């Protein structure tokens, strides 16, 4: 009996997986995962993300095996090698169809189009399905027929158009009869240079479900209830910590939305403020996927706001190194950067603070920071990372006004009032009184192994304002 190949990518789960669900309805299924490490490295993904991915694929393989579904892993250097590899595998395994879920960054779209074209040429049925988003890019457009470049109207359109059908969670496949495979052994690569302890980020659906349960369990006595008020405080565990699992599809956005609706009277846009604030963050993720398709220049290292490409960024390698290494002399910035390097993750409020510090205080090209984040983040995802960086640098969609420049000390006093987060990640300052940790004076620094600020906030702010004002005139 012919089988259907299901090509897994950033959808490493058996529950609520659109391609897997529809493929299993045809008959026997064989899973495929192609490791394109060279391409991923070229895209900037680092060891933390790739190790998490590899562990996620192993967890997926175990879940599929419980249903007698094999998972074949193959190594292909780059995306260009995917069409040939998949066609050869289909012939080898006697498959008559290939199913997969769509991805939306530019190179991924080109790869998938090449696979579909090769499948048609080879006489193999191939289906690319919508799964990672509620609406395929192009379904939600402005009144002028354009892609949205601002989040708020996009979110309004999203909530107005969302339906029960699009929110439906699909069942996992039933156990199928065992298959005898003549294929060669799977090729499982190893990413040995990871710097993050995998125990903090266990991979797979079960781990993702546990994170979601921790966030919502016992509502209203749960982190989700307090999310809107506590999500900006890095010393507290006030977020869902689901971003790595969403980035690789170890849990679906629909599962998250359904979990919210179950405790929020069936609503996503009204009701509890904590829950609706979290839903908004999930919609932000989809918004950036639409941006990647509608404005492909952002996938080519280009600014969304075209006029900002004329901005005269500083070439300051020593300042960049200080930022990367967490020794800028601004305790909250340094604590955040050290958290990133040590754990592969950074609190969202701190992503904004550190990104704005690099692009505004140091006036260093945001693309350098974007690259550094992607290199270290276990939840590294192009669209969300690019969107966040361009927002902070005032070059992107829905961007912060150029004159919005976070004061790191004020941010620290507001969101880490007792300096707990600073004390954890900048232990040099732990001996100081809590209120002194935000901006230790030079006399306090005398006996501490901690640098003075590498730039004065007011002077840096004026420099950034002058750069953007000049840019506005030039663009006029």
TORKOLLO-514153 format. One record per residue (C-alpha): residue number from 1; residue in one letter; x, y, z. Coordinates in steps of 0.1 Angstrom, whole numbers, plus 5000, padded with zeros to 4 digits. Each point is the difference from the previous one (the first is absolute). Example, Ala and Ser with C-alpha at 12.3 -4.5 7.8 and 13.67 -1.06 7.14 Angstrom:
% TORKOLLO-514153
+------+------+------+------+------+
: resi : resn :    X :    Y :    Z :
+------+------+------+------+------+
:    1 :    A : 5123 : 4955 : 5078 :
:    2 :    S : 5014 : 5034 : 4993 :
+------+------+------+------+------+
END
This chain:
% TORKOLLO-514153
+------+------+------+------+------+
: resi : resn :    X :    Y :    Z :
+------+------+------+------+------+
:    1 :    X : 5000 : 5000 : 5000 :
:    2 :    X : 5014 : 5035 : 4991 :
:    3 :    X : 5010 : 5021 : 5029 :
:    4 :    X : 5000 : 5038 : 5006 :
:    5 :    X : 5031 : 5018 : 5010 :
:    6 :    X : 4995 : 5027 : 5026 :
:    7 :    X : 5029 : 5025 : 4999 :
:    8 :    X : 5004 : 5015 : 5035 :
:    9 :    X : 5018 : 5034 : 5004 :
:   10 :    X : 4990 : 5025 : 5027 :
:   11 :    X : 4970 : 4979 : 5010 :
:   12 :    X : 5015 : 4974 : 5023 :
:   13 :    X : 4968 : 4985 : 5014 :
:   14 :    X : 4974 : 4973 : 4993 :
:   15 :    X : 4971 : 5018 : 5016 :
:   16 :    X : 4983 : 5027 : 4980 :
:   17 :    X : 5023 : 4996 : 4971 :
:   18 :    X : 4981 : 5009 : 4968 :
:   19 :    X : 5022 : 4982 : 4975 :
:   20 :    X : 5003 : 4968 : 5022 :
:   21 :    X : 4963 : 5000 : 5006 :
:   22 :    X : 4990 : 5001 : 4964 :
:   23 :    X : 5027 : 4977 : 4988 :
:   24 :    X : 4990 : 4973 : 5026 :
:   25 :    X : 4964 : 5002 : 4986 :
:   26 :    X : 5014 : 4987 : 4967 :
:   27 :    X : 5016 : 4969 : 5014 :
:   28 :    X : 5035 : 4990 : 5013 :
:   29 :    X : 5024 : 5028 : 5008 :
:   30 :    X : 5038 : 5003 : 5002 :
:   31 :    X : 5015 : 5031 : 5016 :
:   32 :    X : 5030 : 5018 : 4986 :
:   33 :    X : 5023 : 5026 : 5014 :
:   34 :    X : 5028 : 5016 : 4980 :
:   35 :    X : 5029 : 5015 : 5020 :
:   36 :    X : 5013 : 5030 : 4980 :
:   37 :    X : 5027 : 5011 : 5024 :
:   38 :    X : 5021 : 5020 : 4975 :
:   39 :    X : 4969 : 5020 : 4990 :
:   40 :    X : 4990 : 5005 : 5036 :
:   41 :    X : 5034 : 5012 : 5009 :
:   42 :    X : 5000 : 5024 : 4970 :
:   43 :    X : 4967 : 5013 : 5014 :
:   44 :    X : 5017 : 5007 : 5033 :
:   45 :    X : 4986 : 4973 : 5022 :
:   46 :    X : 5024 : 4989 : 5027 :
:   47 :    X : 5007 : 4969 : 5021 :
:   48 :    X : 4973 : 5007 : 5026 :
:   49 :    X : 4972 : 5000 : 4974 :
:   50 :    X : 5013 : 4971 : 4980 :
:   51 :    X : 5005 : 4979 : 5031 :
:   52 :    X : 4965 : 5007 : 5011 :
:   53 :    X : 4988 : 4992 : 4965 :
:   54 :    X : 5019 : 4967 : 4999 :
:   55 :    X : 4986 : 4989 : 5034 :
:   56 :    X : 4965 : 5010 : 4988 :
:   57 :    X : 5004 : 4978 : 4969 :
:   58 :    X : 5010 : 4971 : 5022 :
:   59 :    X : 4969 : 5006 : 5023 :
:   60 :    X : 4978 : 5002 : 4968 :
:   61 :    X : 5015 : 4967 : 4988 :
:   62 :    X : 4991 : 4983 : 5033 :
:   63 :    X : 4964 : 5013 : 4999 :
:   64 :    X : 4996 : 4988 : 4964 :
:   65 :    X : 5015 : 4966 : 5008 :
:   66 :    X : 4973 : 4994 : 5026 :
:   67 :    X : 4976 : 5002 : 4970 :
:   68 :    X : 5022 : 4978 : 4978 :
:   69 :    X : 5009 : 5030 : 4978 :
:   70 :    X : 5037 : 5000 : 4991 :
:   71 :    X : 5020 : 5033 : 4999 :
:   72 :    X : 5027 : 5000 : 4975 :
:   73 :    X : 5027 : 5026 : 5006 :
:   74 :    X : 5024 : 5011 : 4972 :
:   75 :    X : 5027 : 5026 : 4998 :
:   76 :    X : 4999 : 5025 : 4971 :
:   77 :    X : 5024 : 5029 : 5000 :
:   78 :    X : 4977 : 5027 : 4987 :
:   79 :    X : 4964 : 5006 : 4991 :
:   80 :    X : 5008 : 4996 : 4963 :
:   81 :    X : 5007 : 4963 : 5007 :
:   82 :    X : 4965 : 4994 : 5014 :
:   83 :    X : 4981 : 4993 : 4968 :
:   84 :    X : 5024 : 4973 : 4988 :
:   85 :    X : 5002 : 4984 : 5034 :
:   86 :    X : 4963 : 4998 : 5005 :
:   87 :    X : 4993 : 4987 : 4965 :
:   88 :    X : 5027 : 4973 : 5005 :
:   89 :    X : 4986 : 4990 : 5033 :
:   90 :    X : 4964 : 4998 : 4986 :
:   91 :    X : 5013 : 4977 : 4973 :
:   92 :    X : 5019 : 4979 : 5025 :
:   93 :    X : 4971 : 4996 : 5023 :
:   94 :    X : 4973 : 4996 : 4974 :
:   95 :    X : 4982 : 5032 : 5010 :
:   96 :    X : 4973 : 5015 : 4978 :
:   97 :    X : 4995 : 5033 : 5019 :
:   98 :    X : 5019 : 5026 : 5020 :
:   99 :    X : 4983 : 5022 : 5026 :
:  100 :    X : 5016 : 5029 : 5019 :
:  101 :    X : 4990 : 5032 : 5019 :
:  102 :    X : 5010 : 5033 : 4985 :
:  103 :    X : 5027 : 5023 : 5013 :
:  104 :    X : 5002 : 5037 : 4990 :
:  105 :    X : 5034 : 5016 : 5001 :
:  106 :    X : 5013 : 5006 : 4964 :
:  107 :    X : 5026 : 4972 : 4997 :
:  108 :    X : 4976 : 4974 : 5015 :
:  109 :    X : 4973 : 5011 : 4975 :
:  110 :    X : 5024 : 4996 : 4971 :
:  111 :    X : 5010 : 4965 : 5013 :
:  112 :    X : 4964 : 4989 : 5003 :
:  113 :    X : 4991 : 5013 : 4965 :
:  114 :    X : 5029 : 4980 : 4986 :
:  115 :    X : 4988 : 4969 : 5018 :
:  116 :    X : 4965 : 5004 : 4987 :
:  117 :    X : 5013 : 5006 : 4964 :
:  118 :    X : 5023 : 4969 : 5002 :
:  119 :    X : 4971 : 4979 : 5014 :
:  120 :    X : 4978 : 5010 : 4971 :
:  121 :    X : 5027 : 4992 : 4975 :
:  122 :    X : 5005 : 4966 : 5017 :
:  123 :    X : 4963 : 4992 : 5001 :
:  124 :    X : 4999 : 5000 : 5038 :
:  125 :    X : 4970 : 5015 : 5017 :
:  126 :    X : 5011 : 5028 : 5023 :
:  127 :    X : 4980 : 5022 : 5023 :
:  128 :    X : 5013 : 5031 : 5020 :
:  129 :    X : 4975 : 5008 : 5028 :
:  130 :    X : 4994 : 5030 : 5022 :
:  131 :    X : 5008 : 4991 : 5036 :
:  132 :    X : 5023 : 5025 : 5018 :
:  133 :    X : 4976 : 5030 : 4995 :
:  134 :    X : 4963 : 5005 : 5002 :
:  135 :    X : 5000 : 5019 : 4966 :
:  136 :    X : 5023 : 4994 : 4971 :
:  137 :    X : 5019 : 5031 : 4991 :
:  138 :    X : 4978 : 5020 : 4976 :
:  139 :    X : 4967 : 4990 : 5016 :
:  140 :    X : 5000 : 5030 : 5024 :
:  141 :    X : 5006 : 5032 : 4981 :
:  142 :    X : 4993 : 5037 : 5005 :
:  143 :    X : 4971 : 5018 : 4984 :
:  144 :    X : 5024 : 5009 : 4971 :
:  145 :    X : 5009 : 4964 : 4995 :
:  146 :    X : 5035 : 5003 : 5016 :
:  147 :    X : 5017 : 4979 : 5027 :
:  148 :    X : 4997 : 5015 : 5034 :
:  149 :    X : 5031 : 5019 : 5012 :
:  150 :    X : 4986 : 5009 : 5034 :
:  151 :    X : 4990 : 4974 : 5026 :
:  152 :    X : 4969 : 5015 : 5015 :
:  153 :    X : 4978 : 5000 : 4969 :
:  154 :    X : 5014 : 4966 : 4991 :
:  155 :    X : 4989 : 4987 : 5034 :
:  156 :    X : 4966 : 5015 : 4997 :
:  157 :    X : 4995 : 4983 : 4966 :
:  158 :    X : 5014 : 4968 : 5014 :
:  159 :    X : 4975 : 4999 : 5029 :
:  160 :    X : 4971 : 5010 : 4977 :
:  161 :    X : 5007 : 4972 : 4975 :
:  162 :    X : 5010 : 4972 : 5023 :
:  163 :    X : 4976 : 4971 : 5000 :
:  164 :    X : 4994 : 4967 : 5018 :
:  165 :    X : 5011 : 4982 : 4970 :
:  166 :    X : 5034 : 5017 : 5000 :
:  167 :    X : 5004 : 4993 : 5037 :
:  168 :    X : 4992 : 4963 : 4998 :
:  169 :    X : 5026 : 4978 : 5016 :
:  170 :    X : 5006 : 4969 : 4979 :
:  171 :    X : 5005 : 4965 : 5015 :
:  172 :    X : 5032 : 4981 : 4998 :
:  173 :    X : 5002 : 4970 : 4976 :
:  174 :    X : 4988 : 4966 : 5010 :
:  175 :    X : 5024 : 4972 : 5005 :
:  176 :    X : 5007 : 4985 : 4965 :
:  177 :    X : 5011 : 4966 : 4990 :
:  178 :    X : 5038 : 4995 : 5003 :
:  179 :    X : 5019 : 5008 : 4968 :
:  180 :    X : 5030 : 4982 : 4987 :
:  181 :    X : 5025 : 5025 : 4987 :
:  182 :    X : 5028 : 4993 : 4975 :
:  183 :    X : 5015 : 5034 : 5005 :
:  184 :    X : 5035 : 5006 : 5014 :
:  185 :    X : 5004 : 5009 : 5036 :
:  186 :    X : 4990 : 5035 : 5011 :
:  187 :    X : 5028 : 5026 : 5001 :
:  188 :    X : 4998 : 5017 : 5033 :
:  189 :    X : 5024 : 5029 : 5003 :
:  190 :    X : 5015 : 5012 : 5032 :
:  191 :    X : 5005 : 5036 : 5010 :
:  192 :    X : 5026 : 4996 : 5028 :
:  193 :    X : 5009 : 5036 : 5006 :
:  194 :    X : 4969 : 5011 : 5018 :
:  195 :    X : 5006 : 5024 : 5029 :
:  196 :    X : 4966 : 4997 : 5017 :
:  197 :    X : 4990 : 4973 : 5024 :
:  198 :    X : 4973 : 4981 : 4983 :
:  199 :    X : 4984 : 4992 : 5034 :
:  200 :    X : 4985 : 5035 : 5001 :
:  201 :    X : 4985 : 4995 : 4965 :
:  202 :    X : 4988 : 4964 : 4997 :
:  203 :    X : 4988 : 4994 : 4965 :
:  204 :    X : 4968 : 4985 : 4986 :
:  205 :    X : 4962 : 5002 : 5003 :
:  206 :    X : 4999 : 4988 : 5036 :
:  207 :    X : 5024 : 5027 : 5011 :
:  208 :    X : 4980 : 5027 : 4981 :
:  209 :    X : 4967 : 4988 : 5015 :
:  210 :    X : 5016 : 5002 : 5035 :
:  211 :    X : 5010 : 5036 : 4994 :
:  212 :    X : 4965 : 5009 : 4988 :
:  213 :    X : 4985 : 4982 : 5030 :
:  214 :    X : 5023 : 5018 : 5024 :
:  215 :    X : 4990 : 5033 : 4985 :
:  216 :    X : 4962 : 4994 : 5001 :
:  217 :    X : 4995 : 4974 : 5027 :
:  218 :    X : 4977 : 5011 : 5029 :
:  219 :    X : 4988 : 5031 : 4983 :
:  220 :    X : 4993 : 5026 : 5013 :
:  221 :    X : 5028 : 4991 : 5025 :
:  222 :    X : 5026 : 4996 : 4972 :
:  223 :    X : 5027 : 5019 : 4982 :
:  224 :    X : 4976 : 5006 : 4971 :
:  225 :    X : 4977 : 5021 : 5022 :
:  226 :    X : 5029 : 5022 : 5010 :
:  227 :    X : 5016 : 5000 : 4966 :
:  228 :    X : 4992 : 5036 : 4990 :
:  229 :    X : 5013 : 5014 : 5033 :
:  230 :    X : 5030 : 4977 : 5005 :
:  231 :    X : 5013 : 4992 : 4965 :
:  232 :    X : 5024 : 5030 : 5000 :
:  233 :    X : 5018 : 4990 : 5033 :
:  234 :    X : 5029 : 4977 : 4991 :
:  235 :    X : 5006 : 4989 : 5036 :
:  236 :    X : 4966 : 4983 : 5000 :
:  237 :    X : 4989 : 4970 : 4980 :
:  238 :    X : 4971 : 5020 : 4985 :
:  239 :    X : 5001 : 4988 : 4964 :
:  240 :    X : 4989 : 4967 : 4984 :
:  241 :    X : 5036 : 4991 : 4989 :
:  242 :    X : 4984 : 4983 : 4969 :
:  243 :    X : 5018 : 5020 : 4973 :
:  244 :    X : 5026 : 4972 : 4993 :
:  245 :    X : 4971 : 4975 : 4996 :
:  246 :    X : 4980 : 5022 : 4978 :
:  247 :    X : 5030 : 5008 : 4979 :
:  248 :    X : 5005 : 4963 : 4991 :
:  249 :    X : 4963 : 4990 : 5001 :
:  250 :    X : 5003 : 4977 : 5030 :
:  251 :    X : 4966 : 5016 : 5009 :
:  252 :    X : 4976 : 5017 : 4977 :
:  253 :    X : 4986 : 5035 : 5002 :
:  254 :    X : 4965 : 4984 : 4999 :
:  255 :    X : 5007 : 4979 : 5031 :
:  256 :    X : 5010 : 5031 : 5018 :
:  257 :    X : 4969 : 5019 : 4988 :
:  258 :    X : 4977 : 4972 : 5009 :
:  259 :    X : 5015 : 4998 : 5035 :
:  260 :    X : 4993 : 5037 : 5005 :
:  261 :    X : 4965 : 4997 : 4987 :
:  262 :    X : 4993 : 4972 : 5025 :
:  263 :    X : 5006 : 5023 : 5029 :
:  264 :    X : 4989 : 5033 : 4985 :
:  265 :    X : 4963 : 4993 : 4992 :
:  266 :    X : 5009 : 4990 : 4964 :
:  267 :    X : 5015 : 5034 : 4992 :
:  268 :    X : 5034 : 5011 : 4986 :
:  269 :    X : 4995 : 5038 : 4998 :
:  270 :    X : 4979 : 5007 : 5031 :
:  271 :    X : 5000 : 4988 : 5036 :
:  272 :    X : 5030 : 4996 : 5022 :
:  273 :    X : 5027 : 5027 : 4993 :
:  274 :    X : 5029 : 4976 : 5007 :
:  275 :    X : 4987 : 4974 : 4975 :
:  276 :    X : 4991 : 5025 : 4973 :
:  277 :    X : 5035 : 5016 : 5003 :
:  278 :    X : 5016 : 4966 : 4995 :
:  279 :    X : 4977 : 4993 : 4970 :
:  280 :    X : 5012 : 5033 : 4985 :
:  281 :    X : 5036 : 4988 : 5002 :
:  282 :    X : 4990 : 4968 : 4981 :
:  283 :    X : 4984 : 5022 : 4973 :
:  284 :    X : 5032 : 5021 : 4999 :
:  285 :    X : 5018 : 4968 : 4990 :
:  286 :    X : 4976 : 4995 : 4971 :
:  287 :    X : 5002 : 5037 : 4990 :
:  288 :    X : 5038 : 4996 : 4994 :
:  289 :    X : 4995 : 4970 : 4978 :
:  290 :    X : 4977 : 5020 : 4978 :
:  291 :    X : 5026 : 5028 : 4999 :
:  292 :    X : 5026 : 4975 : 4989 :
:  293 :    X : 4979 : 4991 : 4970 :
:  294 :    X : 4985 : 5034 : 4992 :
:  295 :    X : 5032 : 5020 : 5003 :
:  296 :    X : 5027 : 4975 : 4990 :
:  297 :    X : 5027 : 5026 : 5002 :
:  298 :    X : 5001 : 4994 : 5038 :
:  299 :    X : 5012 : 4965 : 4991 :
:  300 :    X : 5029 : 5015 : 4981 :
:  301 :    X : 5016 : 5019 : 5029 :
:  302 :    X : 4981 : 5031 : 4990 :
:  303 :    X : 4981 : 5025 : 5022 :
:  304 :    X : 4962 : 5001 : 4997 :
:  305 :    X : 5001 : 5038 : 5001 :
:  306 :    X : 5020 : 5006 : 4969 :
:  307 :    X : 5011 : 5035 : 5009 :
:  308 :    X : 5018 : 4987 : 5031 :
:  309 :    X : 5025 : 4981 : 4978 :
:  310 :    X : 5019 : 5033 : 4996 :
:  311 :    X : 5007 : 5002 : 5037 :
:  312 :    X : 5036 : 5004 : 5008 :
:  313 :    X : 5007 : 4972 : 5025 :
:  314 :    X : 5032 : 5001 : 5020 :
:  315 :    X : 5028 : 4975 : 4994 :
:  316 :    X : 5009 : 4994 : 5036 :
:  317 :    X : 5014 : 4965 : 5006 :
:  318 :    X : 5010 : 5006 : 5036 :
:  319 :    X : 4965 : 5012 : 5009 :
:  320 :    X : 4984 : 4971 : 4982 :
:  321 :    X : 5022 : 4976 : 5019 :
:  322 :    X : 4992 : 5016 : 5033 :
:  323 :    X : 4963 : 4996 : 4992 :
:  324 :    X : 5004 : 4964 : 4989 :
:  325 :    X : 5019 : 4991 : 5032 :
:  326 :    X : 4979 : 5019 : 5025 :
:  327 :    X : 5024 : 5026 : 5011 :
:  328 :    X : 4985 : 5033 : 4989 :
:  329 :    X : 4999 : 5014 : 5035 :
:  330 :    X : 4962 : 5000 : 4999 :
:  331 :    X : 4990 : 4972 : 5024 :
:  332 :    X : 4966 : 4991 : 4985 :
:  333 :    X : 5015 : 4998 : 4965 :
:  334 :    X : 5029 : 4979 : 5012 :
:  335 :    X : 4978 : 4977 : 5020 :
:  336 :    X : 4978 : 4994 : 4970 :
:  337 :    X : 5028 : 4993 : 4976 :
:  338 :    X : 5016 : 4976 : 5025 :
:  339 :    X : 4967 : 4982 : 5004 :
:  340 :    X : 4998 : 4996 : 4962 :
:  341 :    X : 5034 : 4985 : 4997 :
:  342 :    X : 4996 : 4977 : 5031 :
:  343 :    X : 4965 : 4987 : 4993 :
:  344 :    X : 4992 : 5006 : 4963 :
:  345 :    X : 4970 : 5021 : 5009 :
:  346 :    X : 4993 : 5036 : 5011 :
:  347 :    X : 4970 : 5015 : 5016 :
:  348 :    X : 4979 : 5020 : 4975 :
:  349 :    X : 5002 : 5033 : 5018 :
:  350 :    X : 5038 : 4996 : 5000 :
:  351 :    X : 5000 : 4992 : 4963 :
:  352 :    X : 4986 : 5035 : 4994 :
:  353 :    X : 5023 : 5017 : 5025 :
:  354 :    X : 5032 : 4984 : 4986 :
:  355 :    X : 4990 : 5004 : 4964 :
:  356 :    X : 4992 : 5036 : 5005 :
:  357 :    X : 5033 : 5005 : 5019 :
:  358 :    X : 5020 : 4986 : 4971 :
:  359 :    X : 4981 : 5018 : 4972 :
:  360 :    X : 4994 : 5033 : 5018 :
:  361 :    X : 5026 : 5005 : 5028 :
:  362 :    X : 5028 : 4985 : 4980 :
:  363 :    X : 4986 : 5008 : 4966 :
:  364 :    X : 5012 : 4966 : 4987 :
:  365 :    X : 4982 : 4984 : 4971 :
:  366 :    X : 4970 : 4980 : 5014 :
:  367 :    X : 5009 : 4971 : 4976 :
:  368 :    X : 5031 : 4993 : 5021 :
:  369 :    X : 4979 : 4995 : 5030 :
:  370 :    X : 4974 : 4980 : 4981 :
:  371 :    X : 5027 : 4976 : 4989 :
:  372 :    X : 5014 : 4997 : 5036 :
:  373 :    X : 4966 : 4992 : 5014 :
:  374 :    X : 4993 : 4974 : 4974 :
:  375 :    X : 5034 : 4984 : 5006 :
:  376 :    X : 4991 : 4995 : 5037 :
:  377 :    X : 4963 : 4997 : 5003 :
:  378 :    X : 4985 : 4966 : 5006 :
:  379 :    X : 4967 : 5015 : 4987 :
:  380 :    X : 5017 : 5016 : 4970 :
:  381 :    X : 4974 : 5006 : 4973 :
:  382 :    X : 5007 : 5024 : 4971 :
:  383 :    X : 4967 : 5018 : 4998 :
:  384 :    X : 4995 : 5008 : 5037 :
:  385 :    X : 5037 : 5008 : 5005 :
:  386 :    X : 5002 : 5023 : 4970 :
:  387 :    X : 4967 : 5017 : 5009 :
:  388 :    X : 5011 : 5006 : 5036 :
:  389 :    X : 5033 : 5014 : 4990 :
:  390 :    X : 4986 : 5023 : 4973 :
:  391 :    X : 4974 : 5012 : 5025 :
:  392 :    X : 5026 : 5010 : 5025 :
:  393 :    X : 5022 : 5016 : 4974 :
:  394 :    X : 4971 : 5021 : 4986 :
:  395 :    X : 5006 : 4984 : 4965 :
:  396 :    X : 4971 : 4975 : 4999 :
:  397 :    X : 4963 : 4994 : 5000 :
:  398 :    X : 4981 : 5018 : 5027 :
:  399 :    X : 5034 : 5013 : 5011 :
:  400 :    X : 5006 : 5019 : 5032 :
:  401 :    X : 5003 : 5037 : 4992 :
:  402 :    X : 5037 : 5009 : 4994 :
:  403 :    X : 4998 : 5023 : 5030 :
:  404 :    X : 4990 : 4971 : 5023 :
:  405 :    X : 5032 : 4990 : 5017 :
:  406 :    X : 4998 : 4979 : 5031 :
:  407 :    X : 5021 : 5013 : 5029 :
:  408 :    X : 5016 : 4967 : 5013 :
:  409 :    X : 5002 : 5013 : 5035 :
:  410 :    X : 4964 : 5011 : 5001 :
:  411 :    X : 4990 : 4966 : 4985 :
:  412 :    X : 5020 : 4982 : 5027 :
:  413 :    X : 4984 : 5020 : 5029 :
:  414 :    X : 4966 : 4994 : 4986 :
:  415 :    X : 5001 : 4963 : 4991 :
:  416 :    X : 5027 : 4987 : 5023 :
:  417 :    X : 4994 : 5023 : 5030 :
:  418 :    X : 5020 : 4980 : 5025 :
:  419 :    X : 5027 : 4991 : 4976 :
:  420 :    X : 4994 : 4963 : 5003 :
:  421 :    X : 5005 : 4992 : 4964 :
:  422 :    X : 5031 : 5021 : 4999 :
:  423 :    X : 5014 : 4983 : 5031 :
:  424 :    X : 4995 : 4966 : 4984 :
:  425 :    X : 5017 : 5008 : 4967 :
:  426 :    X : 5025 : 5027 : 5010 :
:  427 :    X : 5013 : 4985 : 5032 :
:  428 :    X : 5026 : 5027 : 5002 :
:  429 :    X : 4972 : 5023 : 5012 :
:  430 :    X : 4982 : 4976 : 5023 :
:  431 :    X : 5017 : 5014 : 5031 :
:  432 :    X : 4986 : 5035 : 4994 :
:  433 :    X : 4967 : 5011 : 5016 :
:  434 :    X : 4971 : 4991 : 4976 :
:  435 :    X : 4994 : 5036 : 4990 :
:  436 :    X : 5036 : 5006 : 4993 :
:  437 :    X : 5002 : 4972 : 4974 :
:  438 :    X : 4982 : 5019 : 4972 :
:  439 :    X : 5028 : 5026 : 4994 :
:  440 :    X : 5029 : 4996 : 5024 :
:  441 :    X : 5019 : 5032 : 5005 :
:  442 :    X : 5037 : 5002 : 4992 :
:  443 :    X : 5010 : 4999 : 5037 :
:  444 :    X : 4981 : 4968 : 5004 :
:  445 :    X : 5017 : 4985 : 4969 :
:  446 :    X : 5035 : 5006 : 5014 :
:  447 :    X : 5001 : 4967 : 5018 :
:  448 :    X : 4978 : 4981 : 4976 :
:  449 :    X : 5010 : 4981 : 4968 :
:  450 :    X : 4974 : 5018 : 4979 :
:  451 :    X : 5004 : 5027 : 4973 :
:  452 :    X : 4988 : 5035 : 5000 :
:  453 :    X : 4973 : 5008 : 4973 :
:  454 :    X : 5016 : 4999 : 4965 :
:  455 :    X : 4977 : 5028 : 4989 :
:  456 :    X : 4981 : 5028 : 5018 :
:  457 :    X : 4962 : 4996 : 4996 :
:  458 :    X : 4992 : 5036 : 4992 :
:  459 :    X : 5029 : 5004 : 4976 :
:  460 :    X : 4991 : 4967 : 4982 :
:  461 :    X : 4964 : 5010 : 4998 :
:  462 :    X : 5008 : 5034 : 4984 :
:  463 :    X : 5023 : 4982 : 4975 :
:  464 :    X : 4973 : 4976 : 4990 :
:  465 :    X : 4974 : 5028 : 4997 :
:  466 :    X : 5023 : 5020 : 4978 :
:  467 :    X : 5007 : 4970 : 4978 :
:  468 :    X : 4963 : 4992 : 4995 :
:  469 :    X : 4990 : 5037 : 4995 :
:  470 :    X : 5026 : 5003 : 4973 :
:  471 :    X : 4987 : 4969 : 4984 :
:  472 :    X : 4965 : 5014 : 5000 :
:  473 :    X : 5011 : 5031 : 4982 :
:  474 :    X : 5020 : 4981 : 4975 :
:  475 :    X : 4969 : 4978 : 4993 :
:  476 :    X : 4978 : 5030 : 4998 :
+------+------+------+------+------+
END
